[in-house]
Amino acid sequence: MTNRPSFVVEDQSETVAFLEAELKPERRVDTHGAVVFLCRDRAYKLKRAVKFPYMDFSTATRRAEMCAAEIEINHRLAPEIYLGVAPIRRRDGRLVLGDVGEAAADAVDWLVVMRRFDEDGLLDRMAARGALTPALMAALGARVARFHDGLPAIATGFCAPDDYRHSVAADVRQMREAGDRLDPATSEALAEAMPKSLEPFVDLVARRVAAGAVRRCHGDLHLRNIVLLNGVPVPFDAIEFSEKIANIDVLYDLAFALMDLARQGLAAMANRLLNEWLWRVGEIDGASHEEALALLPMFLARRASIRAYVDSAITAVSGADNAPARAYQKAALSFLQPAPPRLLAIGGLSGSGKSTLALKLAPEIGRAPGAVVVRSDVERKRQAGIALEARMPEGSYTPEASAKVYASFVARAERLLRAGHSVVLDAVFAKPAERAAAEALAAKVGVPFRGIWLDVPKDVAQERVAARKGDASDATPAVVERQFGYDLGAIDWERRKA
């Protein structure tokens, strides 16, 4: 009798041999939970008959349920990839492969069937060769925001204050148990810092659950689980097997990709992803996403800590280098280092380059992954309930409407600053009172302030706004013409030629 690990509960060698012969794959990928057969244009995933504390594929019925669940959750994110479930049946003593979607009460096992893609398009590989771009991160942020907005809230899950306490304690315990595979001194520093990063915000954690921020999310949203297809970033391989892992705060879901980018020194990419997500994700009454950024250092540290001890466990088996696991561990500690918030305001007439400069400077300001850019143009579209790329209706740009937009976007900035996160305000700031309000906000919250005013020739500004596509700004050359007739008053902010 062949010995097998205790977590393997059923012999699937006949099924695996059948699939090898039937599919004639170009390559086979084995993981602890699946065997994936990569063919010319399709991929077939057989779930292993295993039972772990966090993953149960121990019976054919359970595997059928989990295949269906994998298709359901991933089809929301990646309909381009996930085709359906196919049965493996026994007829006349032989195994046969059924069609996608075929019902089969007599199936002995099941396969998740996917469209194969070019693995060079995986975002971790693109990151390694320096191929990620801000535009790609913006598209990813928009796609993840749509996904999160389409998920129903979960009233009860695994994100209450005591759940977080237990999870953080488990992270600490597992890092300590890794011993010298990780850096013991860093493990002890995290054992002290991680609980401290949670306790001041336990009331916020409870409000997030009550407000509906906990949803059945992707759960494993790192760069290796996102692929570029036809120029579009597509998340795939969402967690289907564990409610505890997948029923999480939407910001914690995003935090995995943010951590993965920041750890690799791609702060500008992480910052662009966070900002685009914040601009587009729906509001949550009772616990705003701006307020929730107080939890982001803990979320980032937890994501990095989990990767640290998981990678250290892999090295214990494979004998590979411990350096990557320790790098995650040190990244976790760096996310918890204090970085007092600051407020930067960038003003100038339309076409002066405010948003370009804001997004350039934001990654360098405050804690990871940099400052949040609060744009008046985005605030206006969100108030109107229209897509950022859509144009406002005629008559929308009244003095009263503009005053409401400025008040709202200053209030949004205040929530961010009070959550400990730095902010870049991006608006025309044509009126002295608007510039004074930005300075007053910094004084009110008690953070350093810096104001920058961008001067630009009229013809350059008009040329820029005429060339814009898919931007939140509705400015036109005619709008620029009117703005150049404004009485701007005295401008005492730092002035730059744009």
C-alpha positions in Angstrom: 0.0 0.0 0.0 1.4 3.4 -1.0 1.8 5.9 1.9 0.3 9.3 1.3 0.2 12.5 3.4 -2.6 12.5 6.1 -4.3 15.4 4.4 -4.9 13.4 1.2 -8.1 11.5 1.8 -8.7 9.7 -1.5 -6.6 8.2 -4.3 -7.1 10.1 -7.5 -4.2 8.5 -9.4 -6.6 6.8 -11.9 -8.3 10.2 -12.7 -5.0 12.0 -13.1 -3.7 9.3 -15.4 -6.9 9.4 -17.4 -6.7 13.2 -17.8 -3.1 13.0 -18.9 -4.0 10.6 -21.6 -7.3 12.3 -22.6 -6.1 15.9 -22.6 -2.5 15.5 -23.6 -1.6 18.7 -21.8 1.4 20.8 -22.8 2.2 21.3 -19.2 0.9 20.2 -15.8 0.9 22.3 -12.6 0.6 20.6 -9.2 -0.3 22.6 -6.1 -1.4 21.4 -2.6 -5.1 21.9 -3.6 -5.3 21.2 -7.4 -3.8 19.6 -10.5 -4.0 21.9 -13.5 -3.6 20.6 -17.0 -2.6 23.3 -19.5 -3.6 22.5 -23.0 -3.3 24.6 -26.2 -6.3 26.9 -25.6 -7.9 25.6 -22.4 -6.9 24.8 -18.8 -8.5 22.1 -16.7 -8.4 22.2 -12.9 -8.9 19.0 -10.9 -9.4 19.7 -7.2 -7.3 17.3 -5.1 -9.1 15.1 -2.6 -7.5 16.8 0.4 -8.7 18.1 3.8 -6.9 20.9 5.6 -8.3 23.1 8.4 -9.0 25.8 5.9 -9.8 23.8 2.8 -12.1 20.8 2.4 -12.1 18.9 -0.9 -12.5 15.5 0.7 -15.5 14.1 -1.2 -16.6 14.2 -4.8 -19.8 16.0 -3.7 -17.8 18.6 -1.9 -15.5 19.0 -4.9 -18.5 19.5 -7.2 -19.8 22.2 -4.9 -16.5 23.9 -4.8 -16.1 23.8 -8.6 -19.5 25.4 -9.0 -18.5 28.0 -6.3 -15.3 28.8 -8.1 -17.1 29.4 -11.4 -19.7 31.6 -9.6 -17.3 33.9 -7.8 -14.7 34.1 -10.6 -17.3 34.6 -13.4 -18.1 38.0 -11.8 -14.5 39.1 -12.2 -13.2 37.1 -15.1 -16.0 35.9 -17.5 -13.2 36.0 -20.2 -11.5 33.1 -18.5 -14.0 30.9 -16.6 -16.0 28.7 -18.9 -17.8 26.3 -16.5 -17.6 22.9 -14.9 -17.3 19.5 -16.7 -17.9 16.1 -15.1 -15.7 13.0 -15.2 -18.0 10.0 -15.5 -17.5 6.2 -15.5 -19.1 4.3 -18.4 -18.6 0.6 -19.0 -15.8 0.6 -16.4 -13.9 3.5 -18.1 -13.6 7.1 -17.3 -15.0 9.7 -19.8 -14.9 13.5 -19.8 -18.2 15.2 -20.1 -19.0 18.6 -21.7 -18.9 21.9 -19.9 -22.3 22.4 -18.1 -23.4 18.8 -18.5 -25.4 17.4 -15.6 -24.0 14.2 -14.2 -25.4 12.6 -11.1 -23.0 9.7 -11.6 -19.8 11.8 -11.9 -16.8 10.5 -10.0 -15.1 13.9 -10.1 -15.3 17.4 -11.7 -13.1 19.9 -13.5 -13.1 23.7 -13.6 -12.6 24.6 -17.3 -10.9 27.8 -18.2 -9.7 29.6 -21.3 -5.9 29.5 -21.3 -4.0 32.8 -21.3 -0.5 33.9 -21.9 1.3 33.7 -18.6 3.6 36.5 -19.5 0.5 38.7 -18.9 0.4 37.9 -15.2 1.0 41.1 -13.3 3.7 39.7 -11.1 5.7 38.9 -14.3 4.9 42.3 -15.7 6.1 43.9 -12.5 9.4 42.0 -12.6 10.1 43.3 -16.1 9.0 46.9 -15.4 5.9 46.7 -17.6 3.3 48.0 -15.2 1.9 51.4 -16.0 -0.3 54.0 -14.2 -3.0 53.5 -16.9 -3.1 49.8 -16.2 -3.4 50.4 -12.4 -6.2 52.8 -13.1 -8.1 50.2 -15.1 -7.5 47.6 -12.4 -8.8 50.0 -9.7 -11.9 50.7 -11.7 -12.6 47.0 -12.3 -12.1 46.0 -8.6 -14.3 48.9 -7.5 -17.1 47.7 -9.8 -16.7 44.2 -8.5 -16.8 45.3 -4.9 -19.9 47.5 -5.5 -21.7 44.5 -7.1 -21.3 42.3 -4.0 -24.0 42.0 -1.3 -23.1 43.0 2.2 -22.6 40.3 4.8 -24.0 41.2 8.2 -22.0 38.4 10.0 -18.6 37.3 8.9 -15.1 37.1 10.3 -14.3 40.8 10.6 -15.6 41.8 14.0 -13.1 43.2 16.5 -12.5 39.9 18.2 -12.0 38.2 14.9 -9.3 40.6 14.0 -7.7 40.1 17.4 -7.6 36.4 16.9 -6.3 36.7 13.4 -3.5 39.1 14.4 -2.6 36.7 17.3 -2.5 33.8 14.8 -0.2 35.8 12.5 2.1 36.5 15.4 2.1 32.9 16.5 2.9 31.5 13.1 5.8 33.9 12.6 7.2 32.9 15.9 6.8 29.2 15.1 8.8 29.8 11.9 11.8 30.4 14.1 15.0 31.1 12.1 13.3 30.7 8.8 12.2 34.3 9.5 14.1 37.0 11.4 13.3 36.4 15.1 13.9 40.1 16.0 11.4 41.3 13.3 8.9 38.7 14.5 9.1 40.1 18.0 8.8 43.7 16.7 5.7 42.7 14.8 4.3 40.8 17.8 4.3 44.2 19.6 3.4 46.5 16.7 0.5 44.6 15.1 -1.9 44.5 18.0 -1.1 48.2 18.7 -2.1 49.0 15.1 -5.5 47.5 15.7 -6.7 48.4 19.2 -7.3 52.2 18.6 -9.6 51.3 15.8 -11.8 48.5 17.1 -14.9 50.7 17.1 -14.2 51.5 13.4 -13.9 47.8 12.7 -17.3 47.2 14.2 -18.8 50.1 12.2 -17.4 48.7 9.0 -19.2 45.4 9.6 -22.5 47.2 10.5 -22.3 49.5 7.5 -21.9 46.7 5.0 -18.2 46.9 4.1 -17.7 43.2 4.6 -18.5 41.2 1.5 -17.7 37.9 -0.2 -14.6 39.3 -1.9 -11.8 37.9 -4.1 -9.7 37.1 -1.0 -6.4 36.4 -2.7 -5.9 39.6 -4.8 -2.1 39.6 -5.3 -0.4 40.3 -8.6 0.0 36.6 -9.5 -3.8 36.3 -9.6 -4.3 39.2 -12.1 -3.6 38.9 -15.8 -3.6 41.3 -18.7 -6.1 40.1 -21.4 -6.6 42.2 -24.5 -5.1 45.2 -22.7 -7.4 44.8 -19.7 -6.3 43.7 -16.2 -8.5 40.7 -15.1 -8.4 39.3 -11.5 -8.9 35.5 -11.4 -8.6 32.6 -9.0 -10.7 34.1 -6.2 -11.1 32.1 -3.0 -14.1 29.8 -3.2 -13.2 27.3 -0.4 -13.2 29.4 2.7 -15.7 32.0 4.0 -13.2 32.9 6.6 -10.6 34.0 4.0 -13.1 35.5 1.5 -15.7 37.2 3.7 -13.7 40.3 4.4 -13.7 44.1 4.3 -13.4 45.4 0.7 -10.4 47.5 1.7 -8.6 44.5 3.1 -9.3 42.7 -0.2 -7.6 45.6 -2.2 -4.8 45.7 0.4 -3.2 42.5 -1.0 -2.5 44.1 -4.4 -1.4 47.3 -2.7 1.0 45.4 -0.5 2.4 43.4 -3.3 3.1 46.5 -5.3 4.6 48.5 -2.4 6.8 45.7 -1.3 8.4 45.6 -4.7 9.2 49.3 -4.6 6.3 50.2 -7.0 4.9 52.9 -4.8 3.6 54.9 -7.8 1.6 51.9 -9.1 0.2 51.2 -5.6 -0.8 54.8 -5.2 -2.5 55.0 -8.5 -4.5 51.8 -7.8 -5.6 53.1 -4.4 -6.7 56.4 -5.8 -8.6 55.0 -8.7 -10.4 52.6 -6.4 -11.3 55.3 -3.9 -12.6 57.6 -6.7 -14.9 54.9 -8.1 -16.0 52.6 -5.3 -19.5 53.3 -3.9 -20.1 55.2 -0.7 -20.8 53.2 2.5 -23.0 55.1 5.0 -21.8 55.0 8.6 -18.2 54.1 7.9 -16.6 55.9 4.9 -13.7 54.4 3.0 -11.7 57.6 3.8 -12.2 56.8 7.5 -11.3 53.2 6.9 -7.8 54.2 5.8 -6.9 54.3 9.5 -7.0 50.5 9.2 -4.8 50.3 6.1 -1.4 50.0 7.8 -2.7 47.0 9.7 -4.2 45.5 6.6 -1.0 45.9 4.6 1.1 44.5 7.5 -1.2 41.5 7.8 -1.1 40.8 4.1 2.7 40.9 4.2 2.9 38.8 7.4 0.8 36.1 5.9 3.0 35.9 2.9 6.0 35.8 5.1 5.1 32.8 7.1 3.5 31.0 4.2 6.7 31.4 2.2 8.7 30.4 5.2 6.7 27.2 5.4 7.4 26.5 1.7 11.1 26.9 2.2 11.0 24.4 5.1 9.8 21.8 2.6 11.7 22.9 -0.6 14.9 24.1 1.0 14.7 27.3 -1.0 16.2 30.7 0.1 14.5 32.3 3.1 15.2 35.8 1.8 11.9 36.4 0.1 9.9 35.4 3.2 12.1 37.7 5.4 11.6 40.5 2.9 7.8 40.2 3.3 8.3 40.2 7.1 10.4 43.4 7.0 7.8 45.0 4.7 5.1 44.2 7.2 7.0 46.1 9.9 7.7 49.0 7.6 3.9 49.5 6.9 3.4 50.1 10.7 6.0 52.8 11.0 4.6 56.2 11.9 4.3 58.8 9.1 2.3 61.8 10.2 -0.2 63.1 7.6 0.3 66.2 5.5 -1.9 68.3 3.3 -0.8 69.5 -0.1 -3.1 71.7 -2.2 -2.5 72.2 -5.9 -4.4 74.9 -7.7 -4.4 76.5 -11.2 -6.7 77.1 -14.1 -7.9 74.2 -16.2 -5.2 72.6 -18.3 -2.4 73.7 -16.0 -1.4 70.1 -15.1 -2.8 69.9 -11.6 -3.9 66.3 -11.7 -0.7 65.2 -13.4 1.4 66.8 -10.7 -0.9 65.6 -7.9 -0.5 62.0 -9.0 3.2 62.4 -9.5 3.8 63.8 -5.9 1.2 61.7 -4.1 3.3 58.4 -3.8 6.1 60.4 -2.0 3.8 61.8 0.7 2.9 60.1 4.0 2.5 56.5 4.7 2.2 53.7 2.2 1.1 53.8 -0.5 1.2 57.6 -0.5 -1.3 60.4 -0.3 -4.9 60.2 -1.5 -5.6 62.7 -4.3 -9.0 64.4 -3.7 -10.1 66.0 -7.0 -12.9 68.5 -7.3 -13.8 67.1 -10.7 -14.2 63.6 -9.2 -16.2 65.0 -6.3 -18.6 66.7 -8.7 -19.3 63.5 -10.7 -19.8 61.4 -7.5 -22.3 64.0 -6.2 -24.2 63.8 -9.4 -24.1 60.0 -9.4 -22.6 59.8 -12.9 -19.6 58.0 -14.4 -16.4 60.0 -14.0 -16.0 60.1 -17.8 -19.6 61.3 -18.4 -20.2 65.0 -18.9 -22.3 67.0 -16.4 -25.7 68.2 -17.7 -26.0 71.8 -18.9 -26.4 74.3 -16.1 -24.5 72.2 -13.6 -21.6 74.6 -13.1 -23.4 77.2 -11.0 -21.8 79.2 -8.1 -24.0 77.3 -5.7 -23.1 73.9 -7.1 -19.4 74.8 -7.1 -19.6 75.8 -3.4 -21.2 72.5 -2.6 -18.5 70.6 -4.4 -15.7 72.5 -2.6 -17.3 72.0 0.8 -17.8 68.3 0.1 -14.3 67.7 -1.1 -12.8 69.6 1.8 -14.9 67.4 4.2 -13.6 64.3 2.4 -10.0 65.5 2.9 -10.7 66.1 6.6 -11.9 62.5 7.0 -8.7 61.2 5.4 -6.4 63.4 7.5 -8.1 62.4 10.7 -7.6 58.8 9.7 -3.9 59.5 9.6 -3.5 59.6 5.8 -1.9 62.4 3.8 -4.0 64.2 1.2 -3.3 66.1 -2.1 -6.2 68.5 -2.9 -6.6 69.0 -6.7 -8.9 71.9 -7.7 -8.8 75.2 -9.6 -8.8 77.2 -6.3 -9.6 80.3 -8.3 -11.1 82.2 -5.3 -9.1 83.4 -2.3 -11.7 82.0 0.0 -11.2 78.5 -1.5 -7.5 78.7 -1.0 -8.0 80.0 2.6 -10.4 77.0 3.3 -7.6 74.6 2.4 -5.1 76.3 4.7 -7.8 76.4 7.4 -8.4 72.7 7.1 -4.7 72.0 7.8 -4.7 74.3 10.8 -8.0 72.7 12.1 -6.6 69.1 11.9 -3.1 70.1 13.0 -1.1 69.0 10.0 1.6 70.7 7.9 0.3 72.5 4.8 1.8 73.3 1.4 0.1 75.1 -1.4 1.3 75.1 -5.1 -0.1 77.3 -7.8 0.5 76.3 -11.4 0.8 79.1 -14.0 0.2 78.1 -17.7 0.0 80.1 -21.0 -3.6 80.2 -22.2 -2.9 78.5 -25.6 -1.1 75.6 -23.8 -4.0 75.1 -21.4 -6.5 75.1 -24.3 -4.5 72.6 -26.2 -4.3 70.3 -23.3 -8.0 70.3 -22.4 -8.9 69.8 -26.1 -6.7 66.7 -26.2 -8.2 65.0 -23.0 -10.1 61.7 -23.3 -11.9 59.8 -20.6 -11.1 62.3 -17.9 -13.3 63.5 -15.0 -12.8 67.1 -16.0 -15.4 68.7 -18.3 -13.2 71.7 -19.1 -13.1 72.9 -22.8 -11.1 75.6 -24.6 -14.0 77.9 -24.1 -14.0 77.2 -20.3 -10.2 78.1 -20.2 -11.0 81.3 -22.1 -13.4 82.3 -19.4 -11.1 81.3 -16.6 -8.4 83.6 -17.9 -10.7 86.5 -17.2 -11.1 85.6 -13.5 -9.9 88.0 -10.8 -7.7 85.5 -8.8 -6.7 87.9 -6.0 -3.4 87.6 -4.3 -1.8 84.2 -4.6 0.7 83.5 -1.8 1.2 79.8 -2.6 4.4 78.5 -4.2 4.1 79.4 -7.9 5.4 77.1 -10.7 5.4 77.4 -14.4 3.3 74.5 -15.8 
